[in-house]
Amino acid sequence: KKENLTKALKLLFVARKFPAIGLNNDVVIEIPHFEYVVFCLANGIQVRMRSENYARQCALLAAILKDIKKNKQENVAYIDLRFKDAIIGTDGEKQGVF
């Protein structure tokens, strides 16, 4: 769908302004529902975020990723930014997209 492509391109444009996110050229952005997007980072962490206000969410994601790196947390499986508070799940808690 054209609107999904637009959402994905907007996300790429904004996310590349935050080097800590480290999106590469072969990132796959899925839009399983009109309200949110899902993608995986190069380190294997799945990210889920709302389909709006990408700048705020990307800034939060960049800060979370810096903390994860600083604290050497290697078992993070996903970061969910769809809610008021970010949810960080570990390998043992990895869930589906929904």
N, C-alpha and C positions, 0 to 999 in steps of 0.2 A: 504494500500500500504506500501511496505517496506520503501520507502523514507519518508513517513509521520511518520512512527514509529521512524525512525532515527532522524527526526527533533524534535519530541516530547521528545525523550530521551535526546537529546543534550540540549534542553531547560531546562528540569528538572535538569540535571547535573549542568548547569551554575546557574540557579535561586536559587538553594539550597545554593549557596555560599553567598547569600545576605539574611540574616535573616529577614530584614525589609519586604521582599516580603511575607514571611510566607506561602509558598506553602505547602499544606498538602498532605498526601498520596492519598487522593481521588479526587485530582484535575482532571478535564476533559479538555484535550487540543484538540481543534478542529482545523483542517486545511482546511478551506473552499476554499482556493485558494493556489496554490503552492508558492505564494510570501509572505503569512503571516499566522500567527497563532492567535488563540483566546482562552482565558481561563478566568475563574472567580476565584477571590481570595476568601478566607474564609469569608471576610467581604462583599461579594456580588459585588465588583467592577469588571467589565469586563475589561480585558486588551487585546489590539490588538497590535501586533508587527510584524515586518518583519521577514522572515525566514532566517535571516543572522545576524551575529555579535551580538549574544545574550548577550555577556558580557557587551558591551557598553549599550545596551538597558536595561538590568537588573540593571545596576548601576544607570541609569537615573530613572528607575521605583522605585528603592529603595529610591532615593533622593526625588522623588515626593511623595511617600507614607509617608515618614518622615515629609514632609511639611504639608501634609493633616492632619496627626495626630496632629502635633504641632499647627496648626491653627484650629483644631477641626471642620474641614469641613465634615459634616456628609451626605451631599446630593450628593456626587460624585457617578456617575453611571458607568462611563467608563473612561479609559485612553487609548488614541490611540497614539502609538509610531511609526506608519508607515511613518510618514512624517518628514520633517526637524525639525519642532517644535512640541512638544508634545501637544495633544489636551486633555483637561480634560472636560468631559461633566457631567452635573448635572442630577438629576432625571427627571426634566422636559424636558431634551434634549435627553433622552435615545433613541438611534437609533439601527437599526438592525446591523448585522455584516458587511454589505457591505457599 
